[in-house]
Amino acid sequence: MQQQTYRILHFWRRWEINLLNVSNQFEPQELKDVVWAFANAGVQHSELYEKVAKYIAGLGILDRFKPQELSNTVWAYATAGNPHPKLFQTVANHIVGLHSLDRFGPQSLSISLWAYATAGINHPNIFDKLANHIVELGNLDRFEPQALKDTVWAFATAGVQHPKLFDKVANHIILPQNLHRSIPQELSNTVWAYATAGINHPKLFDKVANHIVELDNLNKFSHPQALSNT
């Protein structure tokens, strides 16, 4: 971790002048990669975050940004604990205004929702837009358990209601082949989300309970919070 942090700081010192003065010459992926790297390494640099956020928000039109670049950018700001309301507003407005979300993969959808909930940015339209898209999908087979967990966790944390989304996710999780794919932390966070959101889905709770009872032991629930959430 220390070596990674050193490398990123070295990178920053080398490119600081270029980034702060000519950010308009950076491609969307390069801007995303910079803030993602700092957030992932836990390195704080308020001037960097502010510069990049103001530049992206100032663009207004974000058609050059791919879904992954948008989701990873807001993820970086949420992870760094450095939410930038205007940036989040601009990204949300762009996503809400899109005619189709077919280019958004499961990870981009779940990461975006997680970022807005974690950052505490109140933009209910983006939650509805992404949720409606997920509900309209034929199935959720492309979603990893973590993506589904992050999705319902985001709605519960943000206090946004969308019963159809919760119902679709629960009906997918309770299928035998899907339930066994989830690790304890994913299961505990998922049922926590349903309880917190006030969503009653008896089959989900029953299936999760039976799954835990049938385990040989609870060693996989290595973190006490995983058991308490369940």
QUIWO-V22477 format. One record per pair of residues at least 4 apart in sequence whose ideal C-beta (glycine too) atoms are under 8 Angstrom apart, sorted by the first residue. I is the first residue (numbers start at 1). J is the second residue. If there is no record, write none. Layout:
# QUIWO-V22477
i->(I;I)
j->(J;J)
This chain:
# QUIWO-V22477
i->(1;1;1;2;3;4;4;5;5;5;5;6;7;8;8;8;8;8;9;9;10;11;11;12;12;12;12;12;15;16;16;17;18;18;19;19;19;19;19;19;20;20;20;22;23;23;23;23;24;26;26;26;27;27;28;28;28;28;28;29;29;29;30;31;31;31;31;31;31;32;32;32;32;32;32;33;34;34;34;35;35;35;35;35;35;35;35;36;36;36;36;36;37;38;38;38;38;38;38;38;39;39;39;39;39;40;40;44;44;45;46;46;47;48;49;49;49;49;49;50;50;51;52;53;53;53;53;53;54;54;54;54;55;56;56;56;56;56;57;57;57;57;57;59;60;61;62;62;62;62;65;65;65;65;66;66;67;67;67;67;67;67;68;68;68;68;69;70;70;70;70;70;70;71;71;71;71;71;71;71;71;72;72;73;73;73;74;74;74;74;74;74;74;74;74;75;75;75;75;75;76;77;77;77;77;77;77;77;78;78;78;78;78;78;79;79;83;83;83;83;84;85;85;86;87;88;88;88;88;88;88;89;89;89;90;91;92;92;92;92;92;92;93;94;95;95;95;95;95;96;96;96;101;101;101;101;104;104;104;104;104;105;105;106;106;106;106;106;106;107;107;107;108;109;109;109;109;109;109;110;110;110;110;110;110;110;110;111;111;112;112;112;113;113;113;113;113;113;113;113;114;114;114;114;114;115;116;116;116;116;116;116;117;117;117;117;117;118;118;122;123;124;124;125;126;127;127;127;127;127;127;128;128;128;129;130;131;131;131;131;131;132;133;134;134;134;134;134;135;135;135;135;139;140;140;140;140;143;143;143;143;144;145;145;145;145;145;145;145;146;146;147;148;148;148;148;148;148;149;149;149;149;149;149;150;151;151;151;152;152;152;152;152;152;152;152;153;153;153;153;153;154;155;155;155;155;155;155;155;156;156;156;156;156;157;157;161;162;163;163;164;165;166;166;166;166;166;167;167;167;168;169;169;170;170;170;170;170;170;171;171;172;173;173;173;173;173;173;174;174;174;174;174;175;176;177;178;179;179;179;180;182;182;182;183;183;184;184;184;184;184;184;184;185;185;185;186;187;187;187;187;187;187;188;188;188;188;188;188;188;188;189;189;190;190;190;191;191;191;191;191;191;192;192;192;193;194;194;194;194;194;195;201;202;203;204;205;206;207;208;208;209;210;211;212;212;215;218;221;221;221;222;223;224;225;226)
j->(5;41;42;6;7;8;41;9;41;42;43;10;11;12;37;38;41;43;13;43;14;15;37;16;38;43;45;48;19;20;48;21;22;25;23;26;34;48;51;52;47;48;51;26;31;51;52;55;55;30;31;34;31;64;32;64;65;66;69;33;66;69;34;35;52;55;56;69;73;36;68;69;72;73;76;37;38;48;52;39;48;49;52;73;76;77;80;40;72;73;75;76;41;43;44;45;48;49;76;80;75;76;77;79;80;76;79;80;82;49;50;82;51;52;53;77;80;82;84;54;84;55;56;57;77;84;86;87;58;84;86;87;59;62;73;87;90;91;84;86;87;89;90;90;90;94;70;90;91;94;69;70;73;94;70;103;71;101;103;104;105;108;72;105;107;108;73;74;91;94;95;108;112;75;104;107;108;109;111;112;115;76;111;77;87;91;78;87;88;91;111;112;115;116;119;79;111;112;114;115;80;82;83;84;87;88;115;119;83;114;115;116;118;119;115;118;88;119;120;121;88;89;121;90;91;92;115;116;119;121;123;93;121;123;94;95;96;116;121;123;125;126;97;98;101;112;126;129;130;125;126;129;109;129;130;133;108;109;112;130;133;109;142;110;140;142;143;144;147;111;144;147;112;113;130;133;134;147;151;114;143;146;147;148;150;151;154;115;150;116;126;130;117;126;127;130;150;151;154;155;118;150;151;153;154;119;121;123;126;127;154;158;153;154;155;157;158;154;157;158;127;128;160;129;130;131;154;155;158;160;162;132;160;162;133;134;135;155;162;164;165;136;137;140;151;165;168;169;162;164;165;168;172;148;168;169;172;147;148;151;172;148;149;173;178;181;182;183;186;150;186;151;152;169;172;173;186;190;153;182;186;189;190;193;154;155;165;169;156;165;166;169;190;193;194;197;157;189;190;192;193;158;160;161;162;165;166;193;197;192;193;194;196;197;193;196;197;166;167;199;168;169;170;194;197;199;201;171;199;201;172;173;190;174;194;199;201;203;204;175;203;178;178;179;182;190;204;207;178;179;203;204;207;179;180;181;182;207;208;211;211;186;187;190;187;220;188;220;221;222;223;226;230;189;223;226;190;191;208;211;212;226;230;192;221;225;226;227;228;229;230;193;229;194;204;208;195;204;205;208;229;230;196;229;230;197;199;200;201;204;205;199;205;206;207;208;209;210;211;212;230;213;214;215;218;230;220;227;226;227;230;226;227;228;229;230)
